[in-house]
Amino acid sequence: MEPLQLQADVLIVGSGAAGMMAARAAADEGARVLLIDKSLIGRGGATILAQMTVAVALGEADDDNTEIHFEDTMKGSRGLADPAIVRAIVERGPEVILEAETYGVNWARTAEGKRSQAFAPGHSKSRCVYVDILNTGGATAAGLKKAIWKEEKIRRYKNVMVTNIVVDEQGRAVGAVGFDIEQYRPVSVEASSVILATGGLTEVYERNSASANMTGDGYMLAAEAGAELRDMEMVQFFPIAHLFPPLVGIDPIMWDPFRYKLGGRLLNGNGEEFMDRYNGEVSGQYTATRDQTTLAIFREVEEGRGTQHGGAYLDFRMVPEQKLKEAFGPVIDILRSQNVDLTQDMVEVAPMAHFMLGGVRVDEQMRTRVPGLLAAGELIYGMHGANRLSGNAITEALVTGRIAGETAAREAAAHSGEPSKRAVIDEALAKEMNRLEQFWHPQPAGRDQSSLQAFKRKFQHVMWKGAGPLRTEAGLLQALDEVRALGEELEQIALARQSTYVLPLVEKVEAARMLQTGEAIILGALERKESRGAHVRLDYEETNEQPVSYTFRWNDRRQWEIQPNVLQGTNP
């Protein structure tokens, strides 16, 4: 088909909270915006799945301010957060949270009319706002969709997969190329500024809380364009994700807010509370951060005190039934319909890959080292270091999205009078479509797209086993060998050629991205010979005194180069 040629001042790839907020912010600055997503606008990514809270120093529950929020976040990062990024986010947090309210995001309020602010582990103040019961992410996504939907400056394209950022001869990002999934039509976009807001990569793991399209695309788009990545080994595992019994209609990570609201107990397979042995947590009080709880559960399992399915018990039986009903609301009926009665039954929980802590290196204006290319949301490095505090994710998405949109619009205006880069982009599109042709392959005997899902599951198992929550050099080296072998296997998987709804091609491109980002995780984990926050090396259990961050670059040989960077100061 004839290519679809598009042009905008600002191109945004990804339409979760960060992408939609970036679109709103760029339009507010007067820019013409193009918002593209390989899924539906506002329906992919992690935001819509988020059920819990948003950390912001409003000071409506406790005497709080942004400096305290900054200090809590830096301390929680285990020495690896970028102070400039953390400060940029927490200082604009109150402003942006109140902005979201104008879009219809109705933060819960107390009887006195103040915004309700809950306590979450790692925060020294009650500062986490939320929407109703388990609806924070959905309400935030709905509000942002409302904010962008009728804005004439914002055009939206769903089901378009961006596969390459176009960089001109001066090294500036000038657009992007890819294809329309429904019609397999080549797509090219000329833009003065490009923002990547594609979310995380936790789909690389066997147990994960991600939507299926969080396959690490943005990390490779940025790296191939020349941007730096940081600390790719740092993946956060959510400690108490649902494990057993099987349940339908609930998010596996829904237990967290109920645990710290009601003081749910964690018990090992022997029925004993154990968190006091790892961080002094008092029964009925939820104070351990996510990295501490994840390690504690796996230690119990490793030492033979796990539950039948390899986790821990979560116990609410000591909580009066009326309190359970008030806290869980309609969820209590969903559980009972599936034969789980929390007044009598415990559930099994275990860690699950949940959030990418490392990512694209940006400055406090969300600019990468590639002129014209910015990044926002979970995709970036800087806010969380080696451990994310509960509630900081949506804050990061909303604030970095707004900053990126503002910066991109201003930079686009500064380059508005320059000659068109259409010839450069058309050349890049032709080259990219030729590259994508290699993903089809002629159909060999016995090989077709039906093997692609099995391939993905095999890869996810390798990552979980070798580069999951507990790591060793032997396990990481074995995983590295297996991932590289899987790369050769992927090249041999042929697809039955299609001209419409080319989902097998999308899945194969995603699989290639997952292999590349998975290799980065493994290589970073091998380099980091210590245990720090979410990164646990069983063969290097101590934390080094001097924090070190690792820079990743994708070279011309299509390989990762890793450089250590000693950070200022010592561990918090």
C-alpha positions in Angstrom: 0.0 0.0 0.0 1.0 3.6 -0.4 2.7 4.8 2.8 0.8 6.9 5.2 2.8 10.1 5.6 2.1 12.1 8.7 3.6 15.4 10.1 3.4 17.0 13.5 5.4 19.4 15.8 5.5 16.7 18.5 5.2 12.9 18.0 4.4 10.9 21.1 4.8 7.1 21.0 2.7 5.4 23.7 -0.7 6.5 25.2 -0.6 5.6 28.9 -0.7 8.3 31.6 2.7 9.7 30.6 1.8 9.8 26.9 -1.6 11.3 27.3 -0.3 13.9 29.7 2.5 14.8 27.4 0.0 15.3 24.6 -2.1 17.6 26.8 0.9 19.6 27.8 2.4 20.0 24.3 -1.0 21.1 23.0 -1.3 23.6 25.9 2.0 25.1 24.6 0.5 25.5 21.1 2.1 22.5 19.4 0.4 20.2 16.9 0.6 16.8 18.4 0.4 13.2 17.0 -0.3 10.5 19.6 0.4 6.9 18.4 0.0 3.6 20.1 0.3 0.0 19.0 -2.9 -0.7 21.1 -5.9 1.4 21.7 -5.4 5.0 22.9 -5.5 5.1 26.7 -6.1 1.4 27.0 -2.7 -0.2 26.8 0.2 0.0 29.2 0.2 -0.1 33.0 -1.8 3.0 34.0 -5.2 1.5 33.4 -4.3 -1.6 35.5 -3.0 0.4 38.5 -5.4 0.0 41.4 -3.8 1.7 44.3 -2.4 5.1 45.2 -0.6 8.2 43.9 2.1 9.7 46.2 2.1 13.5 46.4 3.0 16.0 49.2 -0.3 17.8 49.4 -0.1 18.0 53.2 -3.9 17.5 53.7 -3.5 14.5 56.1 -0.1 15.1 57.7 2.3 18.0 57.9 4.1 17.2 54.6 6.1 19.0 51.9 8.0 18.2 48.8 11.3 18.2 50.5 10.2 15.3 52.8 8.8 13.5 49.8 12.2 14.0 48.1 14.1 12.6 51.1 11.8 9.6 51.4 12.2 8.7 47.7 16.0 9.1 47.8 16.3 6.9 50.9 14.0 4.3 49.4 16.1 4.2 46.2 19.0 2.5 48.0 21.4 5.2 46.7 20.7 4.9 43.0 18.0 7.6 42.2 19.0 10.7 40.3 18.4 13.6 42.7 17.6 16.1 39.9 15.0 13.8 38.5 13.4 13.0 41.9 13.3 16.7 42.8 11.7 17.7 39.4 9.0 15.1 39.9 8.1 15.6 43.6 8.1 19.4 43.3 5.6 19.5 40.5 3.6 16.6 41.9 1.0 18.6 43.8 0.4 20.9 40.7 -0.1 18.0 38.3 -2.3 15.9 40.7 -4.6 18.9 41.1 -4.6 19.3 37.3 -5.7 15.7 36.9 -8.7 16.6 39.1 -9.8 19.2 36.6 -10.0 16.4 34.0 -12.5 14.4 36.2 -10.1 12.3 38.3 -12.0 12.5 41.5 -9.6 11.8 44.3 -11.3 10.4 47.4 -12.1 12.9 50.2 -12.6 12.8 53.9 -15.8 13.7 55.7 -14.2 17.2 56.2 -13.8 17.6 52.4 -10.0 17.2 52.3 -8.4 14.8 49.9 -7.9 11.4 51.6 -4.2 10.6 51.9 -3.1 7.1 52.9 0.1 5.8 54.3 2.3 3.5 52.3 5.6 1.7 53.2 8.7 3.8 52.7 6.9 7.1 53.1 7.2 8.9 56.4 3.9 10.7 55.9 0.4 9.8 54.8 0.6 11.3 51.3 -1.0 8.8 48.9 -4.2 9.9 47.2 -6.5 7.4 45.5 -9.8 7.0 43.7 -12.5 4.8 45.2 -11.7 1.1 45.7 -9.1 -0.2 43.3 -9.9 2.3 40.6 -7.1 4.9 40.7 -5.5 3.9 37.4 -8.7 3.4 35.5 -10.0 6.8 36.7 -6.7 8.5 35.8 -6.7 7.0 32.3 -10.3 8.0 31.8 -9.7 11.6 32.9 -6.7 12.0 30.6 -8.6 10.6 27.7 -11.3 13.1 28.3 -8.7 15.9 28.4 -7.2 15.0 25.0 -10.2 13.6 23.1 -11.7 16.8 21.7 -8.5 18.8 21.5 -8.1 19.8 17.8 -4.3 20.1 18.2 -4.1 16.4 19.1 -4.5 13.7 16.4 -4.6 10.1 17.6 -3.6 6.9 15.7 -4.3 3.5 17.3 -2.9 0.1 16.2 0.3 1.6 14.7 3.6 0.0 15.6 6.6 2.3 15.6 9.7 0.3 14.9 12.4 2.9 14.4 13.2 6.5 15.4 14.6 8.5 12.5 17.8 10.4 13.2 19.2 12.8 10.6 22.8 13.4 9.5 23.3 15.9 12.4 22.2 13.3 14.9 18.8 14.8 15.7 15.6 12.8 16.0 13.3 14.1 13.2 10.5 11.5 13.2 9.7 7.8 13.2 8.6 4.9 11.0 6.6 1.8 11.4 3.4 0.2 10.2 -0.3 0.1 10.6 -1.3 -3.2 12.1 -4.7 -3.5 10.7 -3.8 -2.9 7.0 0.0 -3.5 7.1 0.4 -0.1 5.7 3.8 1.6 6.0 3.7 4.7 8.2 6.1 7.6 8.5 6.0 10.6 10.7 8.0 13.8 10.4 8.2 15.7 13.7 10.4 18.3 15.3 10.4 16.5 18.6 9.7 12.9 19.6 8.6 11.6 23.0 8.8 8.0 23.9 6.3 6.9 26.5 5.9 3.2 25.8 6.0 2.0 29.4 8.0 -0.9 30.9 9.2 -4.4 30.0 8.0 -6.8 32.7 6.3 -9.0 30.0 9.8 -10.6 29.7 9.0 -12.5 32.9 7.0 -15.6 33.4 5.1 -14.1 36.4 4.3 -10.5 35.7 1.5 -7.9 36.4 2.0 -6.1 33.0 -0.5 -5.7 30.2 0.6 -8.0 27.3 2.0 -5.1 25.2 4.6 -4.0 27.7 7.4 -5.7 25.8 10.3 -3.2 26.1 9.8 -1.5 22.7 10.8 2.0 23.9 14.1 0.9 25.4 15.3 -0.4 22.1 13.8 2.5 20.1 15.8 4.8 22.3 19.0 2.8 22.4 19.1 2.3 18.6 18.6 6.0 18.1 21.7 6.6 20.3 20.2 7.3 23.7 21.8 5.9 26.9 20.0 3.5 29.3 20.8 3.1 33.0 20.7 0.2 35.4 18.7 -2.2 33.3 19.2 -5.0 35.8 16.9 -3.2 38.2 13.4 -4.7 37.9 11.0 -4.5 40.8 9.1 -7.6 41.9 5.8 -7.0 43.6 6.0 -9.1 46.8 2.4 -10.2 47.5 0.9 -10.9 44.1 -1.8 -13.5 44.1 -0.6 -17.1 43.6 -3.3 -19.5 44.8 -6.2 -20.4 44.5 -6.9 -19.5 40.9 -9.2 -16.4 40.7 -11.0 -14.7 37.9 -11.7 -11.0 37.6 -9.1 -9.7 40.0 -5.8 -8.0 39.5 -3.1 -10.3 41.0 -1.5 -7.3 42.8 -4.7 -6.1 44.4 -3.8 -7.4 47.9 -1.4 -4.6 48.8 -3.7 -1.8 49.8 -5.8 -4.1 51.8 -2.8 -5.4 53.7 -1.6 -2.0 54.8 -5.1 -0.8 55.5 -6.2 -3.8 57.6 -2.8 -5.1 58.8 -3.0 -8.5 57.0 -0.5 -10.9 58.3 2.1 -12.7 56.2 2.7 -16.3 57.3 5.1 -19.0 56.1 4.2 -22.5 55.3 4.4 -23.4 59.0 1.8 -20.8 59.8 4.4 -18.5 61.4 4.8 -14.7 61.0 8.3 -14.1 59.7 8.6 -10.4 58.6 10.0 -9.5 62.0 13.1 -11.6 61.3 14.0 -9.6 58.2 13.2 -6.0 59.0 11.5 -5.9 62.4 8.0 -5.5 61.1 5.5 -5.6 63.9 2.4 -7.9 63.5 -0.5 -5.9 62.2 1.7 -3.0 60.9 2.7 -2.9 57.3 6.1 -1.1 57.2 8.5 -3.2 55.0 9.2 -1.8 51.6 8.7 -4.0 48.5 12.3 -5.1 48.0 12.5 -6.2 51.7 9.2 -8.1 51.6 10.1 -9.8 48.3 13.4 -11.0 49.7 11.8 -12.2 52.9 9.2 -14.4 51.1 11.8 -16.0 48.9 14.1 -16.6 51.8 11.4 -18.5 53.6 10.7 -20.5 50.4 14.4 -21.2 49.8 14.8 -22.5 53.4 11.8 -24.9 53.1 9.2 -22.8 54.9 7.2 -21.8 51.8 3.6 -22.6 51.1 2.4 -25.5 49.0 2.7 -23.4 45.7 5.9 -21.7 46.6 4.9 -18.5 48.3 3.5 -17.2 51.6 0.1 -17.0 53.2 -1.8 -13.7 53.4 -4.1 -13.9 56.4 -7.0 -11.6 57.2 -8.9 -14.0 59.5 -8.3 -11.8 62.6 -10.1 -8.8 61.0 -13.8 -8.4 61.9 -16.1 -9.3 59.1 -17.6 -5.8 59.0 -14.2 -4.2 58.6 -13.4 -6.6 55.8 -16.7 -5.7 54.0 -16.0 -2.0 54.4 -12.4 -2.2 53.1 -13.0 -4.7 50.2 -16.3 -3.4 49.1 -17.6 -5.3 46.0 -14.4 -7.3 45.9 -15.5 -9.3 48.9 -18.4 -10.7 46.8 -16.2 -11.5 43.9 -14.0 -13.5 46.2 -16.9 -15.3 47.9 -18.4 -16.2 44.5 -15.1 -18.1 43.9 -15.2 -19.9 47.3 -12.7 -17.6 49.1 -14.1 -16.5 52.4 -11.5 -14.2 54.0 -13.0 -14.7 57.5 -12.0 -18.3 57.2 -9.5 -18.7 54.4 -6.0 -17.6 53.7 -4.7 -17.0 50.2 -1.2 -17.7 48.8 0.9 -14.8 47.5 4.3 -14.6 45.9 6.5 -12.0 44.2 5.8 -11.1 40.5 7.6 -8.8 38.1 5.9 -5.5 38.4 7.9 -2.4 37.4 11.1 -1.4 35.5 13.3 0.7 37.8 16.0 1.4 35.3 15.6 2.8 31.8 16.3 5.7 29.4 18.6 8.3 30.8 17.1 11.8 30.7 17.8 15.2 32.2 15.3 17.1 34.4 13.6 18.4 31.2 13.1 14.7 30.0 15.6 15.1 27.2 17.8 12.1 26.2 21.3 12.6 24.8 19.8 12.5 21.3 18.7 16.0 20.4 14.9 16.1 19.7 14.3 12.8 21.5 12.6 12.8 24.9 11.2 10.1 27.2 8.7 9.9 30.0 7.0 7.5 32.4 8.1 4.1 33.4 10.5 4.1 30.5 13.0 6.5 32.2 15.7 6.0 34.7 16.1 8.3 37.7 13.1 8.4 40.0 13.4 5.0 41.8 17.0 3.8 41.7 17.0 0.2 43.2 13.5 0.3 44.8 10.3 2.1 44.0 8.1 3.4 46.8 4.4 2.5 46.5 2.5 5.4 45.0 5.4 7.0 43.1 4.7 5.4 39.7 1.6 7.4 38.6 3.2 10.5 40.0 6.2 9.9 37.9 4.1 9.2 34.8 1.9 12.3 35.1 4.7 14.7 36.0 7.3 13.5 33.5 4.6 13.4 30.8 3.8 17.1 31.5 7.5 18.1 31.6 8.3 16.2 28.4 5.3 17.7 26.6 6.3 21.2 27.6 9.9 20.7 26.6 9.1 19.0 23.3 6.7 21.8 22.3 9.2 24.5 23.1 12.0 22.8 21.2 9.7 22.1 18.2 8.9 25.8 18.1 12.6 26.6 18.1 13.1 24.4 15.0 9.9 25.3 13.2 11.6 27.3 10.4 14.0 24.5 9.4 13.8 22.7 6.0 11.7 19.5 5.8 13.3 16.2 6.6 10.8 14.2 4.5 13.5 12.8 2.2 15.5 11.5 5.2 12.3 9.9 6.7 11.2 8.4 3.4 14.6 6.8 3.0 14.4 5.4 6.5 11.0 4.0 5.9 12.1 2.1 2.8 15.0 0.7 4.7 12.8 -0.3 7.7 10.2 -2.0 5.6 12.9 -4.1 3.9 14.2 -5.0 7.3 10.7 -6.1 8.5 10.4 -8.3 5.4 13.0 -10.5 7.0 10.6 -11.2 9.9 8.2 -13.1 7.6 10.5 -15.7 6.0 9.2 -18.2 3.4 7.3 -21.0 5.2 9.6 -23.9 6.0 8.2 -27.3 6.7 6.8 -27.7 10.2 7.4 -24.1 11.2 4.6 -21.5 11.5 3.4 -18.7 13.7 1.8 -21.2 16.1 5.2 -21.7 17.6 5.6 -18.0 18.5 3.6 -18.1 21.7 5.4 -21.2 22.8 8.7 -19.4 22.1 7.6 -16.4 24.2 6.7 -18.7 27.1 10.0 -20.4 26.9 11.9 -17.1 27.0 9.8 -15.8 29.9 10.7 -19.0 31.9 14.4 -18.6 31.1 14.2 -15.0 32.4 12.3 -15.9 35.6 14.6 -18.8 36.4 17.9 -17.2 35.7 17.3 -13.4 36.1 14.3 -13.2 38.4 14.1 -12.1 42.0 17.1 -14.2 43.2 20.2 -14.2 41.1 23.6 -16.0 41.0 26.5 -15.9 38.5 25.9 -19.4 37.4 22.2 -18.9 36.8 22.7 -15.6 35.0 25.4 -17.1 32.7 23.1 -20.0 31.8 20.2 -17.6 31.1 22.5 -15.5 28.9 23.5 -18.6 26.8 19.8 -19.6 26.6 18.6 -16.1 25.6 21.3 -15.9 22.8 20.3 -19.3 21.6 16.7 -18.3 21.5 17.7 -15.3 19.3 18.9 -17.7 16.7 15.7 -19.8 17.1 13.5 -16.7 16.7 15.1 -15.9 13.3 14.0 -19.3 12.1 10.4 -18.9 13.0 8.5 -18.2 9.8 5.2 -16.5 9.6 2.3 -17.2 7.1 2.3 -13.9 5.2 -0.7 -11.7 5.9 -1.9 -8.4 4.4 -4.3 -7.3 7.2 -4.3 -7.6 10.9 -0.6 -8.6 11.0 -0.6 -9.6 14.7 2.0 -12.4 14.2 4.4 -9.9 12.8 3.8 -7.6 15.8 4.4 -10.6 18.1 7.7 -11.5 16.4 9.0 -7.9 16.5 8.0 -7.8 20.2 9.8 -11.1 20.8 13.0 -9.6 19.2 12.7 -6.6 21.5 12.2 -8.8 24.5 15.3 -10.8 23.8 17.4 -7.6 23.5 16.1 -6.1 26.7 16.3 -9.4 28.5 19.9 -9.7 27.6 20.5 -6.2 29.0 18.9 -7.2 32.3 21.1 -10.3 32.5 24.3 -8.4 31.5 23.6 -5.7 34.1 22.9 -8.3 36.8 26.2 -9.9 36.0 28.1 -6.6 36.3 26.5 -5.7 39.6 28.3 -7.9 42.1 26.3 -6.9 45.1 22.8 -7.0 46.5 21.0 -3.7 46.4 17.2 -3.2 46.6 15.4 -5.1 43.9 18.6 -6.7 42.7 19.5 -9.7 44.9 22.7 -11.7 44.2 22.8 -14.8 46.4 26.5 -15.0 45.8 27.1 -11.3 46.7 24.7 -10.7 49.5 26.4 -7.5 50.9 25.7 -4.0 49.6 28.8 -2.1 48.4 29.5 1.1 50.3 29.8 3.2 47.1 26.8 3.2 44.9 27.5 2.5 41.2 25.1 3.1 38.3 25.6 1.3 34.9 25.2 3.0 31.6 24.1 0.8 28.6 24.8 1.8 25.0 23.7 -0.2 21.9 26.6 -0.2 19.5 27.0 -0.6 15.7 27.5 -4.3 16.1 24.1 -4.5 17.7 25.6 -5.4 21.1 25.4 -3.9 24.5 28.3 -1.9 25.9 28.2 -1.3 29.7 30.0 1.4 31.6 30.1 1.8 35.4 29.5 5.2 36.9 30.4 5.8 40.6 27.8 8.1 42.1 28.4 10.8 44.6 28.0 10.0 48.3 27.4 6.7 50.0 24.3 4.5 50.7 21.5 6.1 52.6 
